[in-house]
Amino acid sequence: MRLRTMTVLGLSALTLLALAGCSAGSAPAPGPASSSPAAARQTGSNAPTQEPLPSAVLRQRLLGESDLGGGYIRKPEQPARHNDVTVTGCPALAKLGGDGAAGGSLAFPHRAKMSFTYAGGTGSEVSEELYSDTATKLSDGVDRIFEAMTACSTYDVLAGGTPIVVAPQRVPAPQLGDERWSHLLTFTVSGRTSIVKQTAVRIGAVVVVISGTPALVDAHVERAVAKATGR
């Protein structure tokens, strides 16, 4: 099965973070400049927008250095990659084939993205992606991706000529928003192991996806969800 990069959320994290050489350890998690967990949960319960938001609005709602706290460096936007990614060993991922796997219904029309490196931990990165569409399309699309990504205990990926073994594990997601998903992806590349956490939260017509070093994802997901609502 061949999938275009940057179309399936899980494979997006793979290409951006695993191949960049994320550390297998967890970096110290600085406290984000955010409200308390209770306040973040309250944000998810307030009436979120049910109409899709344009990409320009989503870009304004991405986390910035001032939201994350000290020690973060914004990564320059990478040019679009058009290389194919070959995935084998997981029939559930193969079922995403056709238009779904190659873009199609999973390529939500409105999106924005930002990535950061945390200077306090070698190889520690965190990225945020915002998507907007109708609540039904977001729910169905993201659920299908996360289900497929955790359906197999391991699978093999060939990305840009680099063989990678991926071992996914579903983990509890924070009680935020209307729906939420979370998993750990353990990548083994040339004998080196890296762990990436990916958490997605849907609030109305917006999905927030935070990917990166597990400690950094946990530290910033609540603030990301709050800011995605425009609060």
Buried (B, 14 or more C-beta within 10 A) or exposed (E): BEBBBBBBBBBBBBBBBBBBEBBEBBBEBBEBBBBEEEEBBEBBEEEBBEEBBEBEBBEEBBBEBEBBBEBBEEBEEEEEBEEBBEBEBBEBBBBBEEEBBBEEEBBBEBBBBBBBBBEBBEBBBBBBBBBBBBBEBBBBBBBBBBBBBBBBEEBEBBBEEEEBBBBBEBBEBBEBBBBBBBBBBBBBBEEEBBBBBBBBBBBBBBBBBBBBBBBBBBBBBBBBBBBBBEB
